Amino acid sequence: MKVAVLAFKRLSLGFLLGGVHEAFICETLDDAKQAMEICLKNSEIGVILVSKPVARMIPEMIREAKTSPRMIPVISIIPDIGDQPEVCGGTA
């Protein structure tokens, strides 16, 4: 299974350098929609990491994919560069 990242350029490039299989630079709504469609159609992609800013562009697509009866791909929303870390049960 492959891992894909949907994010702005800087985060995408960082993940590529870290060994992620696929990275999609999503600067616009159309970029984000197209990248998510490609990832969902590719049976080799098992995990899709979506940065928070990109997730805010395509919340319905993510919700549909997460509530689908398909178990794969797993979609996870990740913080973007510069985001404050979230702490369970409160703020840091």
N, C-alpha and C positions, 0 to 999 in steps of 0.2 A: 504494500500500500504506500502511496505517495502522500506527502504533505504539501498543501498549497497555502499561500498567504495572499490576502487581499489588503493592501495598505497604500499609503502615500509612498513616494519614491524612496525616501531615506530608510524607512522601516523595511520596505520590500528588499532593498539592496542588502541591508544588514542580515536579513534572514537568508538570502541567497548565499552570502559569504559564510553563513553558519551551516550550510548544507541542505537547506530546504529544497525540495525538488522543483516546485513551481512558485513563482512570485508574479503577481499581477499588480501593476501600478495603477491605482484607481484615484484619479484626480477629479473626475466628474461623475455625475449620476449615471451617465451612459457607460462610462468605463466600469463602474461597479456592477451594474446590471449584467453587462456582457461577460465580465470575469466570473461572476457567480453562476451564470448559465453554463459557461464552459466547464467550470468545476463540477457542477451537478451532473452534467452529461458524461464526464470522464469517469469511467468505472475504476480506473486505477487510483483515483484520488480518494483516500480514506479519511483524511482530516483536513478541514478548511479553517485556517486561522484568519479572523477578520478583525482589523483594528477598529477601535471604537468610532473614529470619525467616518470610516467607510460603512460600518454597521448602521450609523444614523442615516445614511443615504438610502439604505435598502432594508428597512426593518421588516416589511411585509414578506420579502423574498426569504429572509432568514427565518422568520416565524413559520412560513409554509414548509420550508425544508426541515426545520426542527420537529414539526408536528406530523411530518410524513410517516407512514408506516415503515419506510426504509430505515434501517439502523445505521447505514453508512451512506454518505460521509457524516462524520461527527463535525459539528460546527462549534467553534469556540470564539468568543469575543475577547480580544486581548487589548491591553492598554497601548496607547501610542507613545512615542518618544515624548517625554516631558510630562506625561500624566502622573498625577499623584497616586501612590499605591492605595488600594482600598484595604481596610482592615475589617474582618468579620466582627459584627456587633458594635461598630462605631467608627469614629474617625481617628486618624493617627495624631 
